[in-house]
């Protein structure tokens, strides 16, 4: 059955007013792409500043069976922030909560908080959030969690999956759940007990399927940031813990993320970086096992096309243009809480690469 979007738009305006809702063709076209190369023009765009506006939008979507796509900053390269039907965009002022615990070990963030803003608050406390995507200066927390946006330094140890403490969620049927609140969880048991039972059973089945369990463990032992965090079915037995971690990487398909509480991680006071140049990709790859250890916080490989792409750009060294074809570079970073340790780390890396 086709969807009558005129009725959808009329209902949205009735519920939300005219200002948050637009079906103007030019504005819809403007919101039809994100950082990816895809283009999907939505039928209507809603800018939501409050959770109530999100709830009302989902209620209209349910009534008309219309699809909804959630969008934060739209920095992902894979098209997750565009879609047909209703495009619900986090507003400019809402979902901006930042609250740090007294010991700075946790931080609660609204979905529209930019990652670097969270880190700016934590910086004087020598803490930061775990995930560190390259777009952290513009990416918002809702998208960082929903896309499992990781970075060069957080790897598989400090990403959203490993550092999420709890989340405030809104499901498609309008039900709210705070996985960090016992009262909220008790209410969810009464209203959605069947979902919790199904998750518990699914976890049990996965654990006892040796082939599947081994495959999941192997897949998630590396930096696997695509799709649902189904490793939660093995890592946790409490269904609320499973829900909490399934939110990481679900790309808006399971719930709307209102707030997230992260366990913060240490922010080293001293850092050093190096560009190590190799004749080819093979030599660069062989260097990784040599430098792997506590001396190196992160290493990222630049192949020849990557090198050519940044040659001549502001801030890049002039000698990039002099490298022979098919060269490769390792960007290496060391971190420590004191300068002596950092000096030891850099000497260790330099010695390991000497050959």
C-alpha positions in Angstrom: 0.0 0.0 0.0 1.4 3.4 -1.0 1.9 6.1 1.6 0.0 9.3 1.3 2.7 11.8 2.3 0.4 14.7 2.1 -1.5 13.2 5.1 1.8 12.4 6.8 3.0 16.0 6.5 -0.4 17.4 7.6 -0.3 15.2 10.7 3.3 16.2 11.5 2.4 19.9 11.3 -0.7 19.4 13.4 1.4 17.6 16.1 4.6 19.7 15.8 3.7 23.0 14.3 4.9 24.4 11.0 8.5 25.4 12.0 10.0 22.0 12.6 8.5 20.4 9.5 9.5 21.1 5.9 8.5 19.6 2.6 10.1 22.3 0.5 11.7 20.6 -2.5 14.9 22.7 -2.3 15.4 22.0 1.4 14.6 18.3 0.9 17.2 18.1 -1.8 19.7 19.8 0.5 19.2 17.1 3.1 19.3 14.3 0.5 23.0 13.5 1.0 25.5 13.3 3.8 29.3 12.7 3.8 28.8 9.8 1.5 28.4 9.9 -2.3 24.8 8.7 -2.1 21.7 10.8 -2.6 18.2 9.9 -1.4 15.6 12.7 -1.3 13.3 12.4 1.8 9.6 13.2 1.5 9.6 15.4 4.5 12.3 16.7 7.0 11.6 17.2 10.7 14.0 19.1 13.0 13.6 17.8 16.5 14.8 19.7 19.6 13.1 17.6 22.3 12.3 14.0 23.0 8.6 14.8 22.9 9.0 15.9 19.3 10.7 12.6 18.4 7.9 10.7 20.1 5.2 12.6 18.2 7.1 12.1 14.9 7.3 8.3 15.5 3.6 8.3 16.4 2.7 9.8 13.0 5.1 7.4 11.3 3.4 4.4 13.0 -0.1 5.7 12.0 0.9 6.0 8.3 3.4 3.1 8.3 6.0 5.6 7.0 9.8 5.0 7.3 11.9 7.2 9.5 15.7 7.9 9.3 17.5 9.5 12.2 20.3 12.0 11.4 22.8 13.6 13.7 25.7 15.4 12.0 25.7 13.2 8.9 29.5 12.7 8.9 29.4 9.0 8.0 30.7 7.9 4.6 28.2 5.1 4.1 24.9 6.9 3.7 23.4 6.0 7.1 22.1 9.6 7.6 19.8 9.7 4.5 16.6 7.9 3.6 13.2 7.9 2.1 10.1 9.0 4.0 10.7 11.1 7.1 14.2 12.4 7.8 14.4 13.3 11.5 17.3 15.6 12.2 18.6 16.5 15.6 18.0 20.2 16.1 20.6 22.9 16.7 19.7 23.4 20.4 18.3 20.2 21.8 19.9 17.0 23.1 23.0 19.0 24.2 23.2 17.6 27.8 26.7 17.2 29.2 27.0 15.9 32.8 30.3 14.6 34.3 30.3 12.4 37.4 32.1 13.6 40.5 35.1 11.4 39.9 35.1 12.1 36.2 34.9 8.4 35.5 31.6 8.7 33.6 30.0 11.3 31.4 26.4 11.6 30.3 25.8 13.1 26.9 22.8 14.1 24.8 22.6 12.7 21.3 23.5 16.0 19.7 26.6 16.7 21.7 29.7 16.9 19.4 32.4 14.5 20.4 35.1 17.2 20.7 32.9 19.3 22.9 32.6 16.3 25.3 36.4 16.0 25.3 36.8 19.7 25.9 34.8 19.4 29.1 36.9 16.3 30.2 40.3 17.7 29.1 41.0 19.6 32.4 40.3 16.3 34.2 42.8 14.3 32.0 39.9 12.2 30.7 38.2 11.8 27.4 35.5 9.6 25.7 36.8 6.4 24.2 35.8 6.6 20.6 37.9 9.0 18.5 36.7 9.1 14.9 38.5 11.4 12.5 35.4 13.5 12.4 35.1 13.9 16.2 35.2 17.7 15.6 31.8 17.5 14.0 30.3 14.0 14.6 27.6 13.9 17.3 27.2 11.3 20.0 24.0 9.8 18.6 25.8 9.0 15.4 29.1 7.9 17.1 27.2 5.3 19.0 24.7 4.2 16.4 27.4 3.8 13.7 30.1 2.5 16.1 32.3 5.3 14.9 35.8 4.4 16.0 39.2 5.9 15.3 42.9 5.2 15.0 43.5 5.2 18.8 40.5 3.6 20.4 40.7 0.4 18.4 38.7 -2.4 19.9 39.6 -1.6 23.5 38.0 1.9 24.0 35.3 2.1 21.3 31.6 2.8 22.2 30.9 -0.9 22.7 33.6 -1.2 25.3 32.9 2.1 27.1 29.1 2.5 27.0 27.7 2.4 30.6 24.0 3.0 29.8 21.6 4.7 27.4 18.2 6.4 27.3 16.3 4.9 24.4 13.0 5.5 22.6 11.6 2.6 20.7 9.4 2.7 17.6 6.3 1.9 19.6 6.9 5.0 21.8 8.3 3.1 24.8 11.2 4.7 26.7 13.9 2.7 28.4 16.8 3.9 30.5 19.2 1.0 30.8 20.9 2.7 33.8 17.7 3.1 35.8 16.3 0.2 37.8 12.8 1.7 37.9 12.8 2.1 34.1 14.0 -1.5 33.6 11.3 -2.8 35.9 8.6 -1.1 33.9 10.1 -2.5 30.7 10.0 -6.0 32.1 6.3 -5.6 32.6 5.6 -4.0 29.2 8.1 -5.8 27.0 9.0 -9.0 28.9 8.7 -11.1 25.7 11.5 -9.1 24.1 13.8 -9.7 27.1 12.9 -13.4 27.1 13.7 -13.7 23.4 17.0 -11.9 23.9 17.9 -14.3 26.7 17.0 -17.3 24.6 18.9 -15.9 21.6 22.0 -15.4 23.8 21.7 -19.0 25.1 21.4 -20.4 21.6 24.4 -18.4 20.4 26.6 -19.5 23.3 25.8 -23.2 22.7 26.4 -23.0 18.9 30.2 -23.5 19.1 30.8 -22.8 15.4 28.8 -19.6 15.4 30.2 -18.4 18.8 33.8 -19.0 17.6 33.1 -17.1 14.4 31.6 -14.1 16.3 34.5 -14.0 18.7 37.0 -14.1 15.9 35.2 -11.4 13.9 34.9 -9.0 16.9 38.5 -9.6 18.0 39.5 -7.3 15.1 38.2 -3.9 14.4 34.7 -4.9 13.1 32.5 -1.8 13.1 29.8 -2.9 10.6 26.4 -3.9 11.7 24.8 -5.0 15.0 27.0 -5.7 18.0 26.0 -9.4 18.1 29.0 -10.1 20.2 26.8 -8.8 23.0 25.0 -12.1 22.8 28.2 -13.8 24.0 29.6 -11.1 26.2 26.5 -10.6 28.4 23.7 -12.6 29.9 21.5 -9.8 31.3 19.1 -8.8 28.5 19.5 -5.1 29.4 23.2 -5.3 29.0 22.6 -7.0 25.6 20.2 -4.2 24.6 22.7 -1.6 25.8 25.4 -3.0 23.5 23.2 -3.8 20.6 22.6 -0.1 20.3 26.2 0.3 19.2 26.3 0.0 15.4 22.6 -0.5 14.9 22.4 2.7 12.7 19.0 3.8 14.1 17.1 0.6 13.2 16.4 -0.5 16.8 15.7 2.7 18.7 16.3 6.4 18.9 19.2 7.2 21.2 18.3 10.1 23.5 21.3 10.1 25.9 24.4 8.0 26.4 26.5 7.5 29.5 30.1 6.6 28.8 32.9 5.3 31.0 35.6 7.9 30.3 39.2 6.9 29.6 42.6 8.3 30.5 43.9 11.2 28.3 47.7 11.0 28.3 49.5 14.2 29.0 52.4 13.7 26.7 52.3 12.5 23.0 54.7 12.1 20.1 54.0 11.1 16.5 56.1 10.1 13.6 55.7 9.5 9.8 57.8 6.4 9.0 58.4 6.0 5.3 58.8 2.6 3.6 59.7 1.5 0.1 56.5 -0.5 -0.3 53.3 -1.8 1.4 55.0 -5.1 2.3 57.8 -3.4 4.3 55.3 -1.2 6.1 53.1 -4.2 7.0 56.1 -6.1 8.3 56.9 -3.3 10.6 53.6 -3.5 12.5 54.4 -6.7 14.5 57.8 -5.2 15.4 56.3 -2.1 17.0 53.2 -3.7 18.5 53.3 -3.2 22.2 52.8 -0.6 25.0 55.2 1.9 23.3 52.7 2.5 20.5 49.2 3.8 21.1 48.2 3.8 17.4 49.5 3.2 14.0 47.8 4.0 10.7 48.9 2.9 7.2 48.9 5.3 4.2 49.2 3.6 0.9 50.5 5.2 -2.3 47.1 6.7 -3.4 46.6 8.1 0.1 50.1 9.7 0.0 49.4 11.3 -3.4 46.0 12.6 -2.2 47.6 14.7 0.6 50.8 15.7 -1.3 50.9 19.5 -1.6 48.2 20.0 1.0 48.6 22.6 3.7 50.6 21.2 6.6 52.0 18.3 4.7 55.9 18.0 4.3 57.3 19.1 1.0 59.3 15.9 0.6 56.2 13.8 0.0 56.4 14.9 -3.7 59.9 13.4 -3.8 58.9 9.9 -2.7 59.3 7.1 -5.3 56.1 5.5 -6.6 54.4 2.8 -4.4 55.9 4.1 -1.2 54.0 3.6 2.0 53.9 5.5 5.3 53.1 4.5 8.9 51.6 7.2 11.1 52.8 6.2 14.6 51.7 7.7 17.9 53.1 7.2 21.4 51.4 8.4 24.5 52.4 8.6 28.2 51.6 10.4 31.4 55.1 11.7 31.9 57.8 12.9 29.5 60.4 10.3 30.7 58.1 7.4 29.8 57.3 9.0 26.5 61.0 9.4 25.7 61.5 5.7 26.5 58.6 4.8 24.2 59.9 6.8 21.3 63.4 5.4 21.6 61.9 1.9 21.7 59.9 2.5 18.5 62.9 4.0 16.8 65.2 1.1 17.7 62.6 -1.5 16.5 62.4 0.3 13.1 66.1 0.8 12.7 66.4 -2.2 10.5 
